[in-house]
Amino acid sequence: MPSSVMHTSTDGHPSPAAVSTIGLRKSYGDKVVLDGIDLRIPAGSVFALLGPNGAGKTTTVQILSTLITADDGQAQVAGHDVATSPDGVRAAIGVTGQFSAVDGLITGEENMLLMADLHHLPKAEGRRVTAELLERFDLTEAAKKPASTYSGGMKRRLDIAMTLVGSPRIIFLDEPTTGLDPRSRHNMWGIIRELVAGGVTVFLTTQYLEEADELADRIAVLNDGKIAAEGTADELKRLIPGGHIRLRFTDPTAYQSAASALTEASRDDEALALRIPSDGSQRELRSVLDWLEAADIEADELTVHTPDLDDVFFALTGDTDQPKGAVR
């Protein structure tokens, strides 16, 4: 098995990643949607896939959840090959799409019990799991009401509760907070963190860069069918220029001394502030602090500025038409 499909467990033995792909490709006619995607997502982590509209995010989720087949490449989910063992994949995953799977004509409880039936749970087990999940997602009070009366946040919570009926080890959340108000979005983030704390792996696509920054252990930016960059949020932010360390002084003499010595810094004489280009790393910060100490110069304020994920996204995709904080 190719090495990119494996990671090493704590006892030193190779173990399969929760999700892995090698050279994943998908086209529709002349339109290449995925052009060789390599991913490896460790179990018990949150992975976020970002990209502009039409980048292939939903196509990736559809392939990994066995809804469609890839044209080329390999993909494994929970140790099962999506092409040769789709039933094994389906038994291990849950999928919550951009559009709710909730049936508004029946109650929240009935939606849950229907899902339990689809998973072939015995009646008593189905009722127990339903009651537990409704309580966990703060839906017990609304359980007997038609789901059509639920707010957007409640429907999303019910959607994820339905996904959890089968105790999936891996959950695909395709834009789970689209259309939710800020409070509901933050509640959903709490739910996602709880799932991961319980050992579940979450594969998240999102239109909110803040969401990826807040939740994801690793982030990949998908553009023109390829992974433009992958890493932690901090690693991605260091990829593009614009980071700097800002030193502000109240003593004009100290400011002038520092400005004379730090020739690469840009000056703001009115604010008595210097701006030193930096990638935001601990090493660069330490070198500035060491220099200040050696020169016996004391800055009154030191702040580190790094580009945010919006800057990273726009730099990698060239998509300047998107509003700040949201991508599709």
C-alpha positions as CSV (number, residue, x, y, z in Angstrom):
1,M,0.0,0.0,0.0
2,P,1.4,3.5,-0.9
3,S,2.9,5.3,2.1
4,S,0.5,8.2,1.7
5,V,-2.4,6.0,2.7
6,M,-0.7,5.1,6.1
7,H,0.3,6.8,9.2
8,T,2.1,5.5,12.2
9,S,0.3,4.7,15.4
10,T,1.7,5.4,18.9
11,D,3.0,1.8,19.2
12,G,5.1,2.3,16.0
13,H,3.0,0.1,13.8
14,P,1.4,1.5,10.6
15,S,-2.4,2.0,10.8
16,P,-4.7,3.2,8.1
17,A,-5.7,6.9,8.1
18,A,-9.4,7.6,8.6
19,V,-9.6,9.0,5.0
20,S,-6.9,8.8,2.3
21,T,-6.8,9.5,-1.4
22,I,-4.1,9.1,-4.0
23,G,-4.4,10.8,-7.4
24,L,-8.2,11.1,-7.2
25,R,-9.6,12.3,-10.6
26,K,-13.1,13.2,-11.8
27,S,-14.4,14.8,-15.0
28,Y,-17.8,15.7,-16.4
29,G,-17.3,15.8,-20.2
30,D,-14.5,18.2,-20.9
31,K,-14.7,19.8,-17.4
32,V,-12.0,18.4,-15.1
33,V,-13.4,18.7,-11.6
34,L,-10.7,16.9,-9.6
35,D,-7.2,16.6,-11.1
36,G,-5.2,14.3,-8.9
37,I,-6.1,14.9,-5.3
38,D,-3.9,13.4,-2.5
39,L,-5.2,13.5,1.1
40,R,-4.5,11.8,4.4
41,I,-6.7,12.5,7.3
42,P,-5.8,11.0,10.7
43,A,-8.5,9.5,12.9
44,G,-10.1,11.7,15.5
45,S,-9.3,15.0,13.8
46,V,-11.1,17.7,11.9
47,F,-10.1,18.3,8.3
48,A,-11.5,21.3,6.4
49,L,-11.7,21.5,2.6
50,L,-12.0,25.1,1.3
51,G,-12.4,26.2,-2.3
52,P,-14.4,28.6,-4.5
53,N,-17.6,27.6,-6.1
54,G,-17.1,24.7,-8.5
55,A,-13.7,23.8,-7.0
56,G,-14.8,20.2,-6.4
57,K,-15.5,20.2,-2.7
58,T,-18.9,18.5,-2.9
59,T,-17.6,16.1,-5.6
60,T,-14.8,15.0,-3.3
61,V,-17.4,14.3,-0.5
62,Q,-19.6,12.4,-2.9
63,I,-16.8,10.2,-4.0
64,L,-15.6,9.5,-0.5
65,S,-19.1,8.7,0.6
66,T,-19.7,6.3,-2.4
67,L,-22.4,8.4,-4.0
68,I,-20.4,8.7,-7.2
69,T,-17.3,7.0,-8.5
70,A,-14.0,8.5,-9.4
71,D,-12.5,8.3,-12.9
72,D,-9.1,7.4,-11.6
73,G,-7.1,7.2,-8.4
74,Q,-7.5,5.4,-5.1
75,A,-9.6,6.3,-2.0
76,Q,-9.9,4.6,1.3
77,V,-12.3,5.5,4.1
78,A,-12.2,3.7,7.5
79,G,-9.8,1.2,6.0
80,H,-12.2,0.3,3.1
81,D,-11.6,1.0,-0.6
82,V,-14.5,3.1,-1.8
83,A,-14.5,1.3,-5.2
84,T,-14.2,-2.3,-4.0
85,S,-15.8,-2.1,-0.6
86,P,-18.5,0.6,-0.7
87,D,-20.7,-1.2,1.8
88,G,-17.9,-1.2,4.3
89,V,-17.5,2.5,3.8
90,R,-21.2,3.2,4.2
91,A,-21.3,1.3,7.4
92,A,-18.6,3.5,8.9
93,I,-19.7,7.0,7.8
94,G,-22.4,9.6,8.3
95,V,-23.1,12.3,5.8
96,T,-24.8,15.7,6.4
97,G,-25.2,17.6,3.2
98,Q,-25.7,21.3,2.4
99,F,-29.4,20.7,2.3
100,S,-31.2,19.2,5.2
101,A,-32.4,15.6,5.0
102,V,-35.0,16.3,7.7
103,D,-38.6,15.5,6.7
104,G,-40.6,18.5,7.8
105,L,-44.0,16.7,7.7
106,I,-43.1,14.4,10.6
107,T,-41.9,15.2,14.1
108,G,-38.2,15.3,15.1
109,E,-38.6,12.1,17.1
110,E,-40.2,10.4,14.0
111,N,-37.3,11.5,11.9
112,M,-34.9,9.9,14.3
113,L,-36.9,6.7,14.6
114,L,-37.1,6.4,10.8
115,M,-33.3,6.7,10.7
116,A,-33.1,4.0,13.3
117,D,-35.3,1.7,11.2
118,L,-33.0,2.4,8.2
119,H,-30.1,1.2,10.3
120,H,-32.0,-1.9,11.2
121,L,-31.9,-1.2,14.9
122,P,-34.2,-3.2,17.1
123,K,-37.3,-1.1,18.2
124,A,-36.2,-0.8,21.8
125,E,-32.6,0.1,20.8
126,G,-33.9,2.6,18.2
127,R,-36.0,4.3,20.9
128,R,-33.1,4.4,23.4
129,V,-30.7,5.9,20.8
130,T,-33.3,8.4,19.7
131,A,-34.0,9.6,23.2
132,E,-30.3,9.9,24.0
133,L,-29.5,11.9,20.9
134,L,-32.5,14.2,21.2
135,E,-31.4,15.0,24.7
136,R,-27.8,15.5,23.7
137,F,-28.8,17.9,20.9
138,D,-31.3,19.8,23.2
139,L,-34.3,18.7,21.1
140,T,-36.3,16.7,23.7
141,E,-38.8,19.6,24.2
142,A,-39.4,19.9,20.5
143,A,-39.3,16.1,19.8
144,K,-43.1,15.8,19.3
145,K,-43.5,18.9,17.1
146,P,-43.4,18.7,13.3
147,A,-39.8,19.4,12.0
148,S,-41.2,22.1,9.7
149,T,-41.7,24.2,12.8
150,Y,-38.0,24.0,13.8
151,S,-35.6,27.0,13.4
152,G,-32.7,26.6,11.0
153,G,-30.3,25.8,13.9
154,M,-32.7,23.2,15.3
155,K,-33.0,21.5,11.9
156,R,-29.2,21.4,11.5
157,R,-28.9,19.8,15.0
158,L,-31.6,17.3,14.1
159,D,-29.8,16.6,10.8
160,I,-26.6,15.7,12.6
161,A,-28.4,13.8,15.3
162,M,-30.0,11.7,12.5
163,T,-26.5,11.2,11.1
164,L,-25.3,9.8,14.4
165,V,-27.9,7.2,14.8
166,G,-25.7,4.6,13.2
167,S,-22.7,5.5,15.4
168,P,-20.4,6.5,12.4
169,R,-16.7,6.8,13.0
170,I,-16.3,9.3,10.2
171,I,-18.7,12.2,9.5
172,F,-18.8,14.2,6.3
173,L,-20.2,17.7,7.0
174,D,-20.8,19.5,3.7
175,E,-21.3,23.2,4.6
176,P,-23.1,22.4,7.9
177,T,-23.6,26.0,9.1
178,T,-24.7,27.6,5.8
179,G,-27.6,30.0,6.5
180,L,-27.4,29.8,10.3
181,D,-27.2,32.8,12.5
182,P,-24.0,33.4,14.5
183,R,-25.3,31.9,17.7
184,S,-26.5,28.7,15.9
185,R,-23.1,28.5,14.1
186,H,-21.3,28.7,17.4
187,N,-23.6,26.0,18.9
188,M,-22.8,23.8,15.9
189,W,-19.1,24.3,16.4
190,G,-19.5,23.1,20.0
191,I,-21.2,19.9,18.7
192,I,-18.4,19.3,16.2
193,R,-15.8,19.6,18.9
194,E,-17.7,17.2,21.1
195,L,-17.9,14.6,18.3
196,V,-14.1,14.8,17.7
197,A,-13.5,14.6,21.5
198,G,-15.4,11.3,21.3
199,G,-13.1,9.9,18.7
200,V,-15.1,10.7,15.6
201,T,-13.2,12.0,12.5
202,V,-14.9,15.0,10.8
203,F,-14.4,15.9,7.1
204,L,-15.7,19.4,6.8
205,T,-16.4,21.6,3.8
206,T,-17.3,25.1,4.6
207,Q,-17.9,28.5,3.0
208,Y,-16.7,30.2,6.2
209,L,-13.0,30.7,6.6
210,E,-13.4,31.6,10.3
211,E,-15.1,28.2,10.7
212,A,-12.1,26.3,9.3
213,D,-9.7,28.4,11.4
214,E,-11.7,27.7,14.5
215,L,-12.3,24.0,14.1
216,A,-9.8,22.3,11.7
217,D,-6.6,20.5,12.7
218,R,-5.6,20.7,9.0
219,I,-7.0,22.6,6.1
220,A,-6.7,22.1,2.3
221,V,-7.4,24.7,-0.3
222,L,-8.9,23.2,-3.5
223,N,-8.6,25.3,-6.6
224,D,-8.9,24.3,-10.3
225,G,-9.2,20.7,-9.3
226,K,-5.9,20.6,-7.4
227,I,-4.9,21.0,-3.8
228,A,-3.3,24.5,-3.9
229,A,-2.0,24.2,-0.3
230,E,-2.5,22.1,2.8
231,G,-1.5,22.5,6.4
232,T,-2.6,23.9,9.8
233,A,-4.2,27.3,9.8
234,D,-0.9,28.8,11.1
235,E,1.2,27.1,8.4
236,L,-1.1,28.4,5.7
237,K,-1.0,31.9,7.0
238,R,2.8,31.9,6.8
239,L,2.7,31.0,3.1
240,I,1.9,34.5,1.9
241,P,3.6,37.8,2.6
242,G,2.2,40.5,4.8
243,G,3.1,39.2,8.2
244,H,5.0,41.6,10.5
245,I,6.0,42.4,14.0
246,R,5.0,45.8,15.2
247,L,7.0,47.7,17.9
248,R,5.5,50.8,19.5
249,F,7.5,53.2,21.7
250,T,6.5,56.0,24.0
251,D,10.1,57.3,24.3
252,P,11.1,59.1,21.1
253,T,14.8,58.5,21.8
254,A,14.3,54.7,22.0
255,Y,12.2,54.9,18.9
256,Q,14.9,56.7,16.9
257,S,17.6,54.3,18.2
258,A,15.6,51.3,17.1
259,A,14.6,52.8,13.8
260,S,18.3,53.6,13.0
261,A,19.4,50.0,13.7
262,L,16.4,48.1,12.2
263,T,16.9,49.4,8.7
264,E,14.5,46.8,7.2
265,A,11.6,48.1,9.3
266,S,9.1,50.5,8.0
267,R,8.6,53.6,10.1
268,D,5.5,55.4,11.5
269,D,7.0,58.5,13.0
270,E,3.7,59.9,14.2
271,A,2.8,56.7,16.1
272,L,6.4,56.0,17.1
273,A,6.0,52.5,15.7
274,L,8.2,50.2,13.6
275,R,6.9,47.4,11.4
276,I,9.3,44.5,10.8
277,P,8.5,42.0,8.0
278,S,8.0,38.5,9.7
279,D,6.5,35.1,9.0
280,G,5.1,35.1,12.5
281,S,7.3,32.3,13.6
282,Q,8.6,31.9,17.2
283,R,12.2,32.0,15.9
284,E,11.7,35.4,14.3
285,L,10.0,36.8,17.3
286,R,12.7,35.6,19.6
287,S,15.4,37.2,17.4
288,V,13.7,40.6,17.6
289,L,13.3,40.2,21.4
290,D,17.0,39.2,21.7
291,W,18.1,42.2,19.6
292,L,16.1,44.6,21.7
293,E,17.6,43.2,24.9
294,A,21.1,43.3,23.5
295,A,20.7,46.9,22.4
296,D,19.1,47.8,25.8
297,I,16.0,49.2,24.0
298,E,12.6,48.7,25.5
299,A,9.5,48.7,23.3
300,D,6.3,49.6,25.1
301,E,4.2,47.4,22.9
302,L,5.0,44.4,20.7
303,T,2.3,42.7,18.5
304,V,2.6,40.0,15.9
305,H,0.4,40.2,12.8
306,T,0.0,37.3,10.4
307,P,-2.2,37.1,7.3
308,D,-5.6,35.6,8.1
309,L,-7.2,32.7,6.1
310,D,-9.1,35.2,3.9
311,D,-5.7,36.5,2.7
312,V,-4.5,33.0,2.2
313,F,-7.6,31.9,0.3
314,F,-7.5,34.9,-2.1
315,A,-3.8,34.6,-2.7
316,L,-4.1,30.9,-3.5
317,T,-7.2,31.0,-5.6
318,G,-7.1,34.5,-7.1
319,D,-10.7,34.8,-6.1
320,T,-11.1,38.5,-5.3
321,D,-14.9,38.7,-5.8
322,Q,-15.7,36.9,-2.6
323,P,-16.9,38.8,0.5
324,K,-14.4,38.8,3.4
325,G,-15.0,35.8,5.7
326,A,-17.0,33.6,3.3
327,V,-16.1,31.5,0.2
328,R,-18.1,29.0,-1.8
